[in-house]
Structures are given as C-alpha cells and as structure tokens.
Amino acid sequence: MERKPDISVVLPVYSGMDYLKESVDSVLNQEDADFHFEFLICDDCSKDDSYAYLKTIDDPRVTLFKNETNKGLFPTLNFLIKKA
C-alpha cells in the first residue's frame, strides 16, 4: 500500500530555466524519515528548455504536468492545488 504524502509541494513553471534546477534540487534534497511529500510541477508552456529539463527528473515523488496553452500563474497554481 502506497503511503499518502504528509505534504504536497507545488511548483508552477514558466520559462524559469535559470533557477529551475536549483529550485527542484532544493525540494528533492529534503530528507526526513518521518516526513513524506509529493512534488507536483506544472509547466505553463515555457519558451525555454524548462520542460525538457523537467522531463529528465527521475524521482517517484515528482509528478509532472504540462498545460496545453499558457494559462498564467493563478490558474496553474489552482490546478496544482486541486491535484494535491
């Protein structure tokens, strides 16, 4: 039986490659034996290599989404919160 996460971390992304790897690593490097989290990331039609990088992440805590069209920050955050 899969353990339900204690917390959900959400990250909306739009052309943020300059800081994206550092942001993702910061979340994934959190370690606590008594703490289980899921990391939900949604790319909002980035115009840089953000989505290509995100697709390379191989971690079971990460769930990646991609908007079909650019929706903006708040609709993307609302989407991620509903998925949490």
N, CA, C and O atoms as a CHARMM CRD file, in Angstrom:
* protein
*
  336
    1    1 MET  N      0.84100  -1.18400   0.00000 PROA 1      0.00000
    2    1 MET  CA     0.00000   0.00000   0.00000 PROA 1      0.00000
    3    1 MET  C      0.88600   1.24700   0.00000 PROA 1      0.00000
    4    1 MET  O      1.79000   1.38100   0.82500 PROA 1      0.00000
    5    2 GLU  N      0.61300   2.14700  -0.92900 PROA 2      0.00000
    6    2 GLU  CA     1.41000   3.36700  -1.05100 PROA 2      0.00000
    7    2 GLU  C      1.05600   4.34200   0.06800 PROA 2      0.00000
    8    2 GLU  O     -0.11200   4.55700   0.38900 PROA 2      0.00000
    9    3 ARG  N      2.08800   4.91500   0.64100 PROA 3      0.00000
   10    3 ARG  CA     1.91000   5.86500   1.73400 PROA 3      0.00000
   11    3 ARG  C      1.41100   7.20400   1.19100 PROA 3      0.00000
   12    3 ARG  O      1.94200   7.72200   0.20900 PROA 3      0.00000
   13    4 LYS  N      0.39100   7.75500   1.83600 PROA 4      0.00000
   14    4 LYS  CA    -0.13800   9.05200   1.45400 PROA 4      0.00000
   15    4 LYS  C      0.84000  10.13900   1.89900 PROA 4      0.00000
   16    4 LYS  O      1.38000  10.06500   3.00300 PROA 4      0.00000
   17    5 PRO  N      1.07400  11.14800   1.05500 PROA 5      0.00000
   18    5 PRO  CA     2.02900  12.19700   1.43100 PROA 5      0.00000
   19    5 PRO  C      1.54000  13.01900   2.62300 PROA 5      0.00000
   20    5 PRO  O      0.34200  13.25500   2.78500 PROA 5      0.00000
   21    6 ASP  N      2.48700  13.44500   3.44600 PROA 6      0.00000
   22    6 ASP  CA     2.18000  14.34100   4.56100 PROA 6      0.00000
   23    6 ASP  C      1.95800  15.76300   4.05400 PROA 6      0.00000
   24    6 ASP  O      1.21600  16.53900   4.65600 PROA 6      0.00000
   25    7 ILE  N      2.60500  16.09100   2.94800 PROA 7      0.00000
   26    7 ILE  CA     2.51400  17.44100   2.38700 PROA 7      0.00000
   27    7 ILE  C      2.70500  17.37000   0.87300 PROA 7      0.00000
   28    7 ILE  O      3.36300  16.47100   0.35100 PROA 7      0.00000
   29    8 SER  N      2.11800  18.33100   0.19800 PROA 8      0.00000
   30    8 SER  CA     2.31300  18.47000  -1.24500 PROA 8      0.00000
   31    8 SER  C      3.06300  19.77800  -1.50200 PROA 8      0.00000
   32    8 SER  O      2.69000  20.83500  -0.99200 PROA 8      0.00000
   33    9 VAL  N      4.10700  19.68500  -2.28800 PROA 9      0.00000
   34    9 VAL  CA     4.85600  20.86500  -2.71000 PROA 9      0.00000
   35    9 VAL  C      4.48000  21.10000  -4.16500 PROA 9      0.00000
   36    9 VAL  O      4.57100  20.18900  -4.98800 PROA 9      0.00000
   37   10 VAL  N      4.05600  22.32900  -4.48600 PROA 10     0.00000
   38   10 VAL  CA     3.65100  22.63800  -5.85900 PROA 10     0.00000
   39   10 VAL  C      4.60300  23.66900  -6.44700 PROA 10     0.00000
   40   10 VAL  O      5.06300  24.58100  -5.75900 PROA 10     0.00000
   41   11 LEU  N      4.88800  23.50500  -7.73400 PROA 11     0.00000
   42   11 LEU  CA     5.78800  24.42500  -8.42400 PROA 11     0.00000
   43   11 LEU  C      5.24200  24.71300  -9.82000 PROA 11     0.00000
   44   11 LEU  O      5.34100  23.86700 -10.70800 PROA 11     0.00000
   45   12 PRO  N      4.66400  25.90500 -10.02200 PROA 12     0.00000
   46   12 PRO  CA     4.30700  26.30800 -11.37600 PROA 12     0.00000
   47   12 PRO  C      5.56900  26.81800 -12.06200 PROA 12     0.00000
   48   12 PRO  O      6.38200  27.50600 -11.44500 PROA 12     0.00000
   49   13 VAL  N      5.73000  26.48200 -13.33800 PROA 13     0.00000
   50   13 VAL  CA     6.94800  26.84800 -14.05700 PROA 13     0.00000
   51   13 VAL  C      6.57800  27.53700 -15.36500 PROA 13     0.00000
   52   13 VAL  O      5.73700  27.05500 -16.12500 PROA 13     0.00000
   53   14 TYR  N      7.22700  28.67900 -15.60900 PROA 14     0.00000
   54   14 TYR  CA     7.11700  29.33400 -16.90900 PROA 14     0.00000
   55   14 TYR  C      8.47500  29.93400 -17.24600 PROA 14     0.00000
   56   14 TYR  O      8.88500  30.93600 -16.66000 PROA 14     0.00000
   57   15 SER  N      9.15600  29.32200 -18.18200 PROA 15     0.00000
   58   15 SER  CA    10.45100  29.81500 -18.66700 PROA 15     0.00000
   59   15 SER  C     11.37500  30.22600 -17.52300 PROA 15     0.00000
   60   15 SER  O     11.89100  31.34300 -17.48600 PROA 15     0.00000
   61   16 GLY  N     11.56500  29.30500 -16.60500 PROA 16     0.00000
   62   16 GLY  CA    12.38300  29.59700 -15.42500 PROA 16     0.00000
   63   16 GLY  C     13.66900  28.81700 -15.35800 PROA 16     0.00000
   64   16 GLY  O     14.17400  28.55500 -14.26600 PROA 16     0.00000
   65   17 MET  N     14.21300  28.43800 -16.49400 PROA 17     0.00000
   66   17 MET  CA    15.36800  27.55500 -16.51200 PROA 17     0.00000
   67   17 MET  C     16.55400  28.09300 -15.71600 PROA 17     0.00000
   68   17 MET  O     17.33000  27.30900 -15.17000 PROA 17     0.00000
   69   18 ASP  N     16.70800  29.41000 -15.63900 PROA 18     0.00000
   70   18 ASP  CA    17.85000  29.97900 -14.91400 PROA 18     0.00000
   71   18 ASP  C     17.89100  29.52800 -13.45000 PROA 18     0.00000
   72   18 ASP  O     18.96900  29.38900 -12.87300 PROA 18     0.00000
   73   19 TYR  N     16.71500  29.29900 -12.84900 PROA 19     0.00000
   74   19 TYR  CA    16.64600  28.93800 -11.42800 PROA 19     0.00000
   75   19 TYR  C     15.98000  27.59000 -11.18300 PROA 19     0.00000
   76   19 TYR  O     15.86600  27.14900 -10.04000 PROA 19     0.00000
   77   20 LEU  N     15.54500  26.94700 -12.23800 PROA 20     0.00000
   78   20 LEU  CA    14.72600  25.74800 -12.09000 PROA 20     0.00000
   79   20 LEU  C     15.46100  24.58700 -11.44100 PROA 20     0.00000
   80   20 LEU  O     14.93900  23.97800 -10.50700 PROA 20     0.00000
   81   21 LYS  N     16.65600  24.26800 -11.91100 PROA 21     0.00000
   82   21 LYS  CA    17.38400  23.13100 -11.34300 PROA 21     0.00000
   83   21 LYS  C     17.64200  23.34400  -9.85300 PROA 21     0.00000
   84   21 LYS  O     17.49200  22.41900  -9.05500 PROA 21     0.00000
   85   22 GLU  N     18.02600  24.55100  -9.48500 PROA 22     0.00000
   86   22 GLU  CA    18.27500  24.85900  -8.07400 PROA 22     0.00000
   87   22 GLU  C     16.99100  24.71700  -7.24500 PROA 22     0.00000
   88   22 GLU  O     17.03200  24.21300  -6.12200 PROA 22     0.00000
   89   23 SER  N     15.87100  25.15400  -7.78800 PROA 23     0.00000
   90   23 SER  CA    14.58900  25.04500  -7.08800 PROA 23     0.00000
   91   23 SER  C     14.17700  23.59100  -6.89300 PROA 23     0.00000
   92   23 SER  O     13.77500  23.18900  -5.80100 PROA 23     0.00000
   93   24 VAL  N     14.28300  22.81200  -7.95800 PROA 24     0.00000
   94   24 VAL  CA    13.91300  21.39400  -7.88700 PROA 24     0.00000
   95   24 VAL  C     14.83300  20.65400  -6.91700 PROA 24     0.00000
   96   24 VAL  O     14.36600  19.89000  -6.07200 PROA 24     0.00000
   97   25 ASP  N     16.13400  20.88100  -7.04000 PROA 25     0.00000
   98   25 ASP  CA    17.08500  20.21500  -6.13900 PROA 25     0.00000
   99   25 ASP  C     16.82600  20.57700  -4.68600 PROA 25     0.00000
  100   25 ASP  O     16.95000  19.72700  -3.80400 PROA 25     0.00000
  101   26 SER  N     16.46900  21.82000  -4.42800 PROA 26     0.00000
  102   26 SER  CA    16.19400  22.25800  -3.07000 PROA 26     0.00000
  103   26 SER  C     15.05700  21.45700  -2.43900 PROA 26     0.00000
  104   26 SER  O     15.12300  21.08800  -1.26600 PROA 26     0.00000
  105   27 VAL  N     14.02400  21.19600  -3.21900 PROA 27     0.00000
  106   27 VAL  CA    12.89400  20.41400  -2.70500 PROA 27     0.00000
  107   27 VAL  C     13.28100  18.94200  -2.57200 PROA 27     0.00000
  108   27 VAL  O     13.03500  18.32300  -1.53600 PROA 27     0.00000
  109   28 LEU  N     13.88200  18.38900  -3.60900 PROA 28     0.00000
  110   28 LEU  CA    14.18300  16.95100  -3.59200 PROA 28     0.00000
  111   28 LEU  C     15.26500  16.57200  -2.58800 PROA 28     0.00000
  112   28 LEU  O     15.34800  15.40800  -2.19400 PROA 28     0.00000
  113   29 ASN  N     16.08900  17.51500  -2.16700 PROA 29     0.00000
  114   29 ASN  CA    17.13600  17.21300  -1.18900 PROA 29     0.00000
  115   29 ASN  C     16.65300  17.25900   0.25500 PROA 29     0.00000
  116   29 ASN  O     17.44300  17.06200   1.17900 PROA 29     0.00000
  117   30 GLN  N     15.37600  17.51600   0.45500 PROA 30     0.00000
  118   30 GLN  CA    14.81800  17.48100   1.80800 PROA 30     0.00000
  119   30 GLN  C     14.72400  16.02200   2.24700 PROA 30     0.00000
  120   30 GLN  O     14.12700  15.19200   1.56100 PROA 30     0.00000
  121   31 GLU  N     15.30800  15.73000   3.37600 PROA 31     0.00000
  122   31 GLU  CA    15.27400  14.35200   3.86600 PROA 31     0.00000
  123   31 GLU  C     14.85200  14.32800   5.32700 PROA 31     0.00000
  124   31 GLU  O     15.43000  15.00800   6.17400 PROA 31     0.00000
  125   32 ASP  N     13.84600  13.53900   5.59200 PROA 32     0.00000
  126   32 ASP  CA    13.37900  13.32700   6.95600 PROA 32     0.00000
  127   32 ASP  C     12.63400  11.99900   6.95000 PROA 32     0.00000
  128   32 ASP  O     11.66800  11.82600   6.20600 PROA 32     0.00000
  129   33 ALA  N     13.07000  11.09000   7.75400 PROA 33     0.00000
  130   33 ALA  CA    12.49100   9.73500   7.75800 PROA 33     0.00000
  131   33 ALA  C     11.00600   9.74200   8.12700 PROA 33     0.00000
  132   33 ALA  O     10.26500   8.84800   7.71900 PROA 33     0.00000
  133   34 ASP  N     10.57300  10.72800   8.88500 PROA 34     0.00000
  134   34 ASP  CA     9.17800  10.77700   9.32200 PROA 34     0.00000
  135   34 ASP  C      8.31700  11.69700   8.47000 PROA 34     0.00000
  136   34 ASP  O      7.18000  11.99900   8.83200 PROA 34     0.00000
  137   35 PHE  N      8.84800  12.13700   7.35100 PROA 35     0.00000
  138   35 PHE  CA     8.17100  13.13200   6.53700 PROA 35     0.00000
  139   35 PHE  C      8.11800  12.65900   5.09100 PROA 35     0.00000
  140   35 PHE  O      9.15700  12.40700   4.48000 PROA 35     0.00000
  141   36 HSD  N      6.93000  12.53700   4.55000 PROA 36     0.00000
  142   36 HSD  CA     6.75400  12.07100   3.17700 PROA 36     0.00000
  143   36 HSD  C      6.03300  13.15800   2.38300 PROA 36     0.00000
  144   36 HSD  O      4.97900  13.64200   2.79600 PROA 36     0.00000
  145   37 PHE  N      6.61000  13.53800   1.23900 PROA 37     0.00000
  146   37 PHE  CA     5.97300  14.56900   0.42700 PROA 37     0.00000
  147   37 PHE  C      5.86800  14.14800  -1.02500 PROA 37     0.00000
  148   37 PHE  O      6.58600  13.27000  -1.50200 PROA 37     0.00000
  149   38 GLU  N      4.93500  14.81600  -1.71600 PROA 38     0.00000
  150   38 GLU  CA     4.83600  14.70800  -3.16300 PROA 38     0.00000
  151   38 GLU  C      5.20100  16.07300  -3.73600 PROA 38     0.00000
  152   38 GLU  O      4.96600  17.10700  -3.11000 PROA 38     0.00000
  153   39 PHE  N      5.77100  16.05900  -4.92200 PROA 39     0.00000
  154   39 PHE  CA     6.22600  17.28500  -5.57400 PROA 39     0.00000
  155   39 PHE  C      5.51600  17.37400  -6.91400 PROA 39     0.00000
  156   39 PHE  O      5.82500  16.62800  -7.84300 PROA 39     0.00000
  157   40 LEU  N      4.56300  18.29300  -7.00500 PROA 40     0.00000
  158   40 LEU  CA     3.75500  18.45600  -8.20300 PROA 40     0.00000
  159   40 LEU  C      4.25000  19.67600  -8.96900 PROA 40     0.00000
  160   40 LEU  O      4.28900  20.78300  -8.43400 PROA 40     0.00000
  161   41 ILE  N      4.62600  19.46300 -10.22400 PROA 41     0.00000
  162   41 ILE  CA     5.18800  20.52500 -11.05300 PROA 41     0.00000
  163   41 ILE  C      4.35100  20.64400 -12.32200 PROA 41     0.00000
  164   41 ILE  O      4.01000  19.64400 -12.95400 PROA 41     0.00000
  165   42 CYS  N      4.02700  21.88200 -12.68200 PROA 42     0.00000
  166   42 CYS  CA     3.29400  22.10400 -13.93300 PROA 42     0.00000
  167   42 CYS  C      4.01300  23.15200 -14.76300 PROA 42     0.00000
  168   42 CYS  O      4.23100  24.27800 -14.31500 PROA 42     0.00000
  169   43 ASP  N      4.37800  22.76700 -15.97600 PROA 43     0.00000
  170   43 ASP  CA     4.98000  23.69800 -16.92300 PROA 43     0.00000
  171   43 ASP  C      3.86200  24.41000 -17.67100 PROA 43     0.00000
  172   43 ASP  O      2.96300  23.77100 -18.21800 PROA 43     0.00000
  173   44 ASP  N      3.92400  25.73500 -17.68900 PROA 44     0.00000
  174   44 ASP  CA     2.88700  26.55700 -18.30700 PROA 44     0.00000
  175   44 ASP  C      3.32700  27.04600 -19.69300 PROA 44     0.00000
  176   44 ASP  O      3.31800  28.24200 -19.98400 PROA 44     0.00000
  177   45 CYS  N      3.70700  26.08700 -20.52700 PROA 45     0.00000
  178   45 CYS  CA     4.13600  26.36700 -21.91100 PROA 45     0.00000
  179   45 CYS  C      5.38100  27.24400 -21.94600 PROA 45     0.00000
  180   45 CYS  O      5.41000  28.27300 -22.62100 PROA 45     0.00000
  181   46 SER  N      6.39400  26.83200 -21.22100 PROA 46     0.00000
  182   46 SER  CA     7.65600  27.57800 -21.19300 PROA 46     0.00000
  183   46 SER  C      8.22000  27.75300 -22.59200 PROA 46     0.00000
  184   46 SER  O      8.03500  26.91000 -23.46900 PROA 46     0.00000
  185   47 LYS  N      8.91500  28.87100 -22.77800 PROA 47     0.00000
  186   47 LYS  CA     9.53600  29.17500 -24.06900 PROA 47     0.00000
  187   47 LYS  C     11.03000  28.90000 -24.04200 PROA 47     0.00000
  188   47 LYS  O     11.74200  29.25300 -24.98200 PROA 47     0.00000
  189   48 ASP  N     11.51200  28.27400 -22.97600 PROA 48     0.00000
  190   48 ASP  CA    12.92000  27.89400 -22.88400 PROA 48     0.00000
  191   48 ASP  C     12.99900  26.38100 -22.70900 PROA 48     0.00000
  192   48 ASP  O     12.05600  25.67500 -23.06500 PROA 48     0.00000
  193   49 ASP  N     14.08000  25.88000 -22.18200 PROA 49     0.00000
  194   49 ASP  CA    14.26400  24.43300 -22.03000 PROA 49     0.00000
  195   49 ASP  C     13.72900  23.87000 -20.71800 PROA 49     0.00000
  196   49 ASP  O     14.08700  22.75600 -20.33400 PROA 49     0.00000
  197   50 SER  N     12.88100  24.61900 -20.03000 PROA 50     0.00000
  198   50 SER  CA    12.36700  24.18200 -18.72900 PROA 50     0.00000
  199   50 SER  C     11.68800  22.81500 -18.80700 PROA 50     0.00000
  200   50 SER  O     12.00900  21.92000 -18.02500 PROA 50     0.00000
  201   51 TYR  N     10.76400  22.64900 -19.73000 PROA 51     0.00000
  202   51 TYR  CA    10.03300  21.38400 -19.80100 PROA 51     0.00000
  203   51 TYR  C     10.95400  20.22400 -20.17000 PROA 51     0.00000
  204   51 TYR  O     10.80500  19.12500 -19.63500 PROA 51     0.00000
  205   52 ALA  N     11.88900  20.45000 -21.06500 PROA 52     0.00000
  206   52 ALA  CA    12.84300  19.39300 -21.42500 PROA 52     0.00000
  207   52 ALA  C     13.62500  18.95300 -20.19300 PROA 52     0.00000
  208   52 ALA  O     13.83800  17.75900 -19.98500 PROA 52     0.00000
  209   53 TYR  N     14.04900  19.90500 -19.38200 PROA 53     0.00000
  210   53 TYR  CA    14.75000  19.54800 -18.14600 PROA 53     0.00000
  211   53 TYR  C     13.83000  18.79000 -17.19400 PROA 53     0.00000
  212   53 TYR  O     14.22300  17.76400 -16.63800 PROA 53     0.00000
  213   54 LEU  N     12.62200  19.28200 -17.00700 PROA 54     0.00000
  214   54 LEU  CA    11.69200  18.64300 -16.07200 PROA 54     0.00000
  215   54 LEU  C     11.41900  17.18900 -16.44600 PROA 54     0.00000
  216   54 LEU  O     11.26400  16.34200 -15.56700 PROA 54     0.00000
  217   55 LYS  N     11.36100  16.89700 -17.73600 PROA 55     0.00000
  218   55 LYS  CA    11.12200  15.51800 -18.18500 PROA 55     0.00000
  219   55 LYS  C     12.27200  14.58300 -17.81900 PROA 55     0.00000
  220   55 LYS  O     12.08700  13.36600 -17.82500 PROA 55     0.00000
  221   56 THR  N     13.44300  15.11000 -17.50400 PROA 56     0.00000
  222   56 THR  CA    14.58600  14.25900 -17.15900 PROA 56     0.00000
  223   56 THR  C     14.60100  13.86600 -15.68700 PROA 56     0.00000
  224   56 THR  O     15.39400  13.01600 -15.28300 PROA 56     0.00000
  225   57 ILE  N     13.74200  14.46900 -14.88900 PROA 57     0.00000
  226   57 ILE  CA    13.73700  14.17300 -13.45100 PROA 57     0.00000
  227   57 ILE  C     13.15800  12.78200 -13.23300 PROA 57     0.00000
  228   57 ILE  O     12.03300  12.49000 -13.64100 PROA 57     0.00000
  229   58 ASP  N     13.93400  11.93900 -12.59200 PROA 58     0.00000
  230   58 ASP  CA    13.52400  10.55800 -12.32800 PROA 58     0.00000
  231   58 ASP  C     13.45100  10.36300 -10.81400 PROA 58     0.00000
  232   58 ASP  O     14.39100   9.87200 -10.19100 PROA 58     0.00000
  233   59 ASP  N     12.33000  10.75200 -10.24700 PROA 59     0.00000
  234   59 ASP  CA    12.13500  10.66100  -8.80900 PROA 59     0.00000
  235   59 ASP  C     10.66100  10.33700  -8.57700 PROA 59     0.00000
  236   59 ASP  O      9.79300  11.04100  -9.09300 PROA 59     0.00000
  237   60 PRO  N     10.36100   9.28900  -7.81200 PROA 60     0.00000
  238   60 PRO  CA     8.96200   8.88800  -7.62200 PROA 60     0.00000
  239   60 PRO  C      8.11400   9.92300  -6.88700 PROA 60     0.00000
  240   60 PRO  O      6.88700   9.83900  -6.91300 PROA 60     0.00000
  241   61 ARG  N      8.73700  10.88000  -6.24200 PROA 61     0.00000
  242   61 ARG  CA     7.97500  11.91900  -5.53200 PROA 61     0.00000
  243   61 ARG  C      7.47000  12.99900  -6.47700 PROA 61     0.00000
  244   61 ARG  O      6.60500  13.79300  -6.10700 PROA 61     0.00000
  245   62 VAL  N      8.00700  13.03700  -7.70400 PROA 62     0.00000
  246   62 VAL  CA     7.66800  14.08800  -8.66600 PROA 62     0.00000
  247   62 VAL  C      6.57600  13.62200  -9.61800 PROA 62     0.00000
  248   62 VAL  O      6.63800  12.53300 -10.18800 PROA 62     0.00000
  249   63 THR  N      5.56800  14.48900  -9.77300 PROA 63     0.00000
  250   63 THR  CA     4.55100  14.29700 -10.80000 PROA 63     0.00000
  251   63 THR  C      4.57100  15.55000 -11.66200 PROA 63     0.00000
  252   63 THR  O      4.42400  16.66700 -11.16600 PROA 63     0.00000
  253   64 LEU  N      4.75700  15.34300 -12.96600 PROA 64     0.00000
  254   64 LEU  CA     4.90900  16.45000 -13.89700 PROA 64     0.00000
  255   64 LEU  C      3.65600  16.59900 -14.76600 PROA 64     0.00000
  256   64 LEU  O      3.11500  15.62100 -15.28300 PROA 64     0.00000
  257   65 PHE  N      3.21900  17.83300 -14.90500 PROA 65     0.00000
  258   65 PHE  CA     2.09400  18.18300 -15.76600 PROA 65     0.00000
  259   65 PHE  C      2.56700  19.25900 -16.74200 PROA 65     0.00000
  260   65 PHE  O      3.57200  19.93000 -16.50500 PROA 65     0.00000
  261   66 LYS  N      1.82700  19.41200 -17.83900 PROA 66     0.00000
  262   66 LYS  CA     2.12400  20.47800 -18.79600 PROA 66     0.00000
  263   66 LYS  C      0.79900  21.01800 -19.31300 PROA 66     0.00000
  264   66 LYS  O     -0.04600  20.26200 -19.79100 PROA 66     0.00000
  265   67 ASN  N      0.62700  22.32100 -19.21400 PROA 67     0.00000
  266   67 ASN  CA    -0.57400  22.95300 -19.76300 PROA 67     0.00000
  267   67 ASN  C     -0.53200  22.89700 -21.28900 PROA 67     0.00000
  268   67 ASN  O      0.53200  23.02100 -21.89500 PROA 67     0.00000
  269   68 GLU  N     -1.69300  22.71200 -21.89600 PROA 68     0.00000
  270   68 GLU  CA    -1.80100  22.68900 -23.36400 PROA 68     0.00000
  271   68 GLU  C     -1.57200  24.08500 -23.94600 PROA 68     0.00000
  272   68 GLU  O     -1.00700  24.23600 -25.02900 PROA 68     0.00000
  273   69 THR  N     -2.02100  25.09900 -23.20500 PROA 69     0.00000
  274   69 THR  CA    -1.81700  26.50100 -23.57600 PROA 69     0.00000
  275   69 THR  C     -1.35400  27.24300 -22.33100 PROA 69     0.00000
  276   69 THR  O     -1.54500  26.77000 -21.21100 PROA 69     0.00000
  277   70 ASN  N     -0.74600  28.40300 -22.52900 PROA 70     0.00000
  278   70 ASN  CA    -0.31000  29.21200 -21.39200 PROA 70     0.00000
  279   70 ASN  C     -1.53600  29.73800 -20.66200 PROA 70     0.00000
  280   70 ASN  O     -2.37600  30.42500 -21.24400 PROA 70     0.00000
  281   71 LYS  N     -1.62700  29.40600 -19.37800 PROA 71     0.00000
  282   71 LYS  CA    -2.79800  29.78600 -18.58400 PROA 71     0.00000
  283   71 LYS  C     -2.49200  30.87900 -17.57200 PROA 71     0.00000
  284   71 LYS  O     -3.41000  31.52200 -17.06300 PROA 71     0.00000
  285   72 GLY  N     -1.22600  31.09800 -17.27500 PROA 72     0.00000
  286   72 GLY  CA    -0.86700  32.09900 -16.28100 PROA 72     0.00000
  287   72 GLY  C     -0.66800  31.46500 -14.90900 PROA 72     0.00000
  288   72 GLY  O     -0.98600  30.29700 -14.68400 PROA 72     0.00000
  289   73 LEU  N     -0.13400  32.27000 -14.00900 PROA 73     0.00000
  290   73 LEU  CA     0.25100  31.76800 -12.69000 PROA 73     0.00000
  291   73 LEU  C     -0.91500  31.23600 -11.86900 PROA 73     0.00000
  292   73 LEU  O     -0.85600  30.10100 -11.39600 PROA 73     0.00000
  293   74 PHE  N     -1.96600  32.01800 -11.68500 PROA 74     0.00000
  294   74 PHE  CA    -3.01300  31.60300 -10.75300 PROA 74     0.00000
  295   74 PHE  C     -3.82300  30.40400 -11.23700 PROA 74     0.00000
  296   74 PHE  O     -4.11100  29.52200 -10.42900 PROA 74     0.00000
  297   75 PRO  N     -4.20600  30.32400 -12.50900 PROA 75     0.00000
  298   75 PRO  CA    -4.86800  29.08300 -12.95200 PROA 75     0.00000
  299   75 PRO  C     -3.95500  27.85700 -12.81400 PROA 75     0.00000
  300   75 PRO  O     -4.42500  26.76400 -12.49800 PROA 75     0.00000
  301   76 THR  N     -2.65600  28.04100 -13.04900 PROA 76     0.00000
  302   76 THR  CA    -1.72400  26.91300 -12.90800 PROA 76     0.00000
  303   76 THR  C     -1.59200  26.51800 -11.45200 PROA 76     0.00000
  304   76 THR  O     -1.57900  25.32600 -11.14200 PROA 76     0.00000
  305   77 LEU  N     -1.49400  27.48100 -10.54700 PROA 77     0.00000
  306   77 LEU  CA    -1.46100  27.16200  -9.11000 PROA 77     0.00000
  307   77 LEU  C     -2.74100  26.46100  -8.67300 PROA 77     0.00000
  308   77 LEU  O     -2.68800  25.47400  -7.93900 PROA 77     0.00000
  309   78 ASN  N     -3.88500  26.96200  -9.11600 PROA 78     0.00000
  310   78 ASN  CA    -5.15600  26.33100  -8.75200 PROA 78     0.00000
  311   78 ASN  C     -5.21900  24.88500  -9.24600 PROA 78     0.00000
  312   78 ASN  O     -5.69600  24.00200  -8.53400 PROA 78     0.00000
  313   79 PHE  N     -4.74000  24.64800 -10.45700 PROA 79     0.00000
  314   79 PHE  CA    -4.68500  23.28700 -10.99700 PROA 79     0.00000
  315   79 PHE  C     -3.84400  22.38900 -10.08900 PROA 79     0.00000
  316   79 PHE  O     -4.26800  21.29300  -9.72300 PROA 79     0.00000
  317   80 LEU  N     -2.64900  22.86400  -9.72900 PROA 80     0.00000
  318   80 LEU  CA    -1.76100  22.05300  -8.89100 PROA 80     0.00000
  319   80 LEU  C     -2.37300  21.80300  -7.50900 PROA 80     0.00000
  320   80 LEU  O     -2.26500  20.70200  -6.96900 PROA 80     0.00000
  321   81 ILE  N     -3.00200  22.81000  -6.94900 PROA 81     0.00000
  322   81 ILE  CA    -3.62700  22.63900  -5.62500 PROA 81     0.00000
  323   81 ILE  C     -4.74500  21.60000  -5.69400 PROA 81     0.00000
  324   81 ILE  O     -4.89900  20.80300  -4.76900 PROA 81     0.00000
  325   82 LYS  N     -5.51500  21.59500  -6.76100 PROA 82     0.00000
  326   82 LYS  CA    -6.57400  20.58300  -6.92300 PROA 82     0.00000
  327   82 LYS  C     -5.98000  19.17800  -7.04800 PROA 82     0.00000
  328   82 LYS  O     -6.58900  18.20600  -6.60100 PROA 82     0.00000
  329   83 LYS  N     -4.79900  19.06900  -7.65100 PROA 83     0.00000
  330   83 LYS  CA    -4.14700  17.76700  -7.81100 PROA 83     0.00000
  331   83 LYS  C     -3.54000  17.26600  -6.50400 PROA 83     0.00000
  332   83 LYS  O     -3.33000  16.06600  -6.33000 PROA 83     0.00000
  333   84 ALA  N     -3.25900  18.19100  -5.58900 PROA 84     0.00000
  334   84 ALA  CA    -2.60500  17.83500  -4.31400 PROA 84     0.00000
  335   84 ALA  C     -3.53100  16.99500  -3.43900 PROA 84     0.00000
  336   84 ALA  O     -3.15200  16.60600  -2.33400 PROA 84     0.00000
